[in-house]
Amino acid sequence: LGEGAFEIHLFGPGKPHPAVAPLLAEPHFKVRGYVADLDGEMVSAPVFLVANNHDVFKVGHTRFLHCWSLGGCAVGFKDSAVAMPEIRHRENALLGATPEEVAELVAEAAGDVSLRREIGRGGLRTLETLFRPETVCREIAASLRAMARREAVP
């Protein structure tokens, strides 16, 4: 993105892990801590980076749902879709396999307003269709019924 051409804002009340803290002294990082209006901060950012799932621990993250609810452009690692197959590259997120690929996608999204809007619309569609409370509750109820049937079999 070029020296001085971007900032990465980190939010959250916790302290950075000691192994990471020295790296955050680099001027592109802005450790903001707790912010009163997280939604406002997210909406004002061109890209929402989800930097999880690049190593062996693969889990789902509500960060994608939060980003989608705001119509934001989520960029992350492709293994996020291991735990959440609803996350689809170039449909509702931009997903790279390596840190270098993720950085390239951040740069691409930062320079392309129409791509960011398309990804944001795709995320909102995914949230509204696959993560509606009625849909999620129906899936949970079906899973519970299936488990109850299996336990009833001798």
ChimeraX attribute file (.defattr): number of C-alpha atoms within 10 A of each C-alpha:
attribute: neighborCount
match mode: 1-to-1
recipient: residues
	/A:1	13
	/A:2	6
	/A:3	8
	/A:4	8
	/A:5	7
	/A:6	13
	/A:7	13
	/A:8	16
	/A:9	16
	/A:10	15
	/A:11	14
	/A:12	12
	/A:13	10
	/A:14	8
	/A:15	10
	/A:16	15
	/A:17	8
	/A:18	8
	/A:19	7
	/A:20	10
	/A:21	12
	/A:22	10
	/A:23	11
	/A:24	14
	/A:25	11
	/A:26	9
	/A:27	12
	/A:28	14
	/A:29	14
	/A:30	14
	/A:31	16
	/A:32	12
	/A:33	14
	/A:34	12
	/A:35	12
	/A:36	8
	/A:37	8
	/A:38	12
	/A:39	13
	/A:40	11
	/A:41	12
	/A:42	18
	/A:43	15
	/A:44	11
	/A:45	15
	/A:46	18
	/A:47	21
	/A:48	22
	/A:49	22
	/A:50	18
	/A:51	12
	/A:52	17
	/A:53	20
	/A:54	17
	/A:55	9
	/A:56	7
	/A:57	9
	/A:58	15
	/A:59	13
	/A:60	16
	/A:61	14
	/A:62	9
	/A:63	14
	/A:64	24
	/A:65	18
	/A:66	17
	/A:67	24
	/A:68	25
	/A:69	18
	/A:70	16
	/A:71	23
	/A:72	29
	/A:73	31
	/A:74	29
	/A:75	26
	/A:76	29
	/A:77	23
	/A:78	22
	/A:79	23
	/A:80	24
	/A:81	18
	/A:82	13
	/A:83	14
	/A:84	15
	/A:85	11
	/A:86	17
	/A:87	25
	/A:88	18
	/A:89	17
	/A:90	15
	/A:91	16
	/A:92	27
	/A:93	28
	/A:94	25
	/A:95	23
	/A:96	21
	/A:97	13
	/A:98	15
	/A:99	13
	/A:100	10
	/A:101	16
	/A:102	21
	/A:103	16
	/A:104	14
	/A:105	19
	/A:106	23
	/A:107	15
	/A:108	15
	/A:109	21
	/A:110	17
	/A:111	13
	/A:112	11
	/A:113	12
	/A:114	10
	/A:115	16
	/A:116	25
	/A:117	16
	/A:118	18
	/A:119	25
	/A:120	24
	/A:121	20
	/A:122	22
	/A:123	29
	/A:124	21
	/A:125	17
	/A:126	20
	/A:127	21
	/A:128	14
	/A:129	13
	/A:130	12
	/A:131	15
	/A:132	12
	/A:133	12
	/A:134	11
	/A:135	13
	/A:136	13
	/A:137	12
	/A:138	12
	/A:139	12
	/A:140	12
	/A:141	12
	/A:142	12
	/A:143	12
	/A:144	12
	/A:145	12
	/A:146	12
	/A:147	11
	/A:148	11
	/A:149	10
	/A:150	10
	/A:151	9
	/A:152	8
	/A:153	6
	/A:154	4
